[in-house]
Every structure is written in C-alpha cells, then in structure tokens.
Amino acid sequence: MTTHPPVIVYPPTAGGRRVTIHGQIVGLAHGRGDVAEFLRRAGLSDAEEIPLADPALIEWRGGDLDYWPRDA
C-alpha cells in the first residue's frame, strides 16, 4: 500500500489547483501563498517559512510548487 503525504496539490484546472489535506478538499489555490495559508489554517505549520518543497508534507501533482499556469 502506498502512503501519500497529508497534503496533495492537484494539477491545474481553469479555477486553480485543488488542495486536499488528509483527504478533505480545503480549497483552490491560485499560488504558493494559498497553499501556505491552507496549511496554517489546518494547523500543519505555524512556522514563518512553510516547507512547501517538503515531499513528506506535500505531494505536487501535475507540476511542482512553481507551476501556476494562468490559462490552465
């Protein structure tokens, strides 16, 4: 059985990138700041620097943390 990190950021769509935390949809992100805010709200990080590149915390699907196409 494959285990996934608690946070999954899905491939871009016309509305942004869907974000789930522990299997629950928490919103659509339009940039890195949105993902960081979702983590703060969920209590997964209270640090000033949110570890967005940590593969143990976040699985980025369909592009990494720098992939935010405007026309997806």
C-alpha positions as CSV (number, residue, x, y, z in Angstrom):
1,M,0.0,0.0,0.0
2,T,1.4,3.4,-1.0
3,T,1.2,6.2,1.5
4,H,0.8,9.8,0.5
5,P,1.8,12.9,2.3
6,P,-1.0,14.6,4.2
7,V,-1.3,17.4,1.6
8,I,-1.9,16.9,-2.1
9,V,-1.9,19.7,-4.6
10,Y,-3.6,18.6,-7.8
11,P,-2.9,19.6,-11.5
12,P,-4.0,23.0,-12.6
13,T,-7.5,23.5,-13.9
14,A,-9.4,26.6,-15.0
15,G,-10.1,27.5,-11.4
16,G,-6.7,26.9,-9.9
17,R,-5.2,23.9,-8.2
18,R,-7.3,21.8,-5.9
19,V,-5.7,21.2,-2.5
20,T,-6.6,18.3,-0.1
21,I,-5.4,17.8,3.5
22,H,-5.9,14.3,4.9
23,G,-8.3,13.5,2.0
24,Q,-10.5,16.6,2.6
25,I,-10.8,19.3,0.0
26,V,-9.7,22.6,1.6
27,G,-9.9,24.9,-1.4
28,L,-8.5,26.0,-4.7
29,A,-5.0,27.5,-4.7
30,H,-4.0,30.2,-7.2
31,G,-0.4,30.4,-6.0
32,R,2.0,29.2,-3.3
33,G,0.6,31.7,-0.8
34,D,-2.8,30.0,-0.9
35,V,-1.2,26.6,-0.2
36,A,0.7,28.0,2.7
37,E,-2.5,29.6,4.1
38,F,-4.4,26.3,3.9
39,L,-1.5,24.6,5.8
40,R,-1.6,27.4,8.5
41,R,-5.4,27.1,8.9
42,A,-5.2,23.3,9.2
43,G,-2.5,23.6,11.9
44,L,0.1,21.8,9.9
45,S,2.6,24.6,10.1
46,D,3.0,27.6,12.3
47,A,6.5,28.4,11.1
48,E,7.2,31.6,9.3
49,E,8.7,29.6,6.4
50,I,6.2,26.9,5.4
51,P,8.1,23.9,3.9
52,L,6.3,23.8,0.6
53,A,9.0,21.7,-1.0
54,D,9.0,19.0,1.6
55,P,7.8,15.8,-0.1
56,A,6.9,14.3,3.3
57,L,4.3,17.1,3.7
58,I,3.1,17.9,0.2
59,E,2.7,15.9,-3.0
60,W,2.6,18.1,-6.0
61,R,0.7,16.6,-9.0
62,G,0.9,17.9,-12.5
63,G,3.6,20.4,-11.8
64,D,5.8,21.5,-8.9
65,L,5.3,24.4,-6.5
66,D,6.4,26.9,-9.1
67,Y,3.9,25.7,-11.8
68,W,0.9,28.0,-11.8
69,P,-0.2,28.5,-15.4
70,R,-2.6,31.4,-15.9
71,D,-4.6,29.7,-18.7
72,A,-4.9,26.2,-17.3
